[in-house]
């Protein structure tokens, strides 16, 4: 079974992810993107990932209540977080892996979305800005196949 991360390690992971994101944004600014452009183009995805990262690292419990093992439950509710994953029964055998995948997805997208945005703008300039929304949706909704694959495997 996976080891639980201590609060200190979680803070370090989050701080490094946010620092990496800040470095990526700084590089984009140095490459000529404007703050307004980056805020409008990157803001939504990065804020969603940041919120999910904080919630998954600090508020989501490492173990589910026993009734998750006794019933087929596809939703997780904890404070302000409401996560419904139809078709994936959450239980204590797959929850550590689902939680790990959620945390990894949040951190990875925080770090990878700015370079992906740069590549999109430079390699496919004819699709900017019309193609930006599909790119954002693909990135954000990539969470669900990730959770399904990990959750059904364990």
Helices and strands as residue ranges (DSSP letters): H 7-30, H 35-58, H 67-70, E 75-78, E 81-84, H 95-123, G 125-127, H 132-153
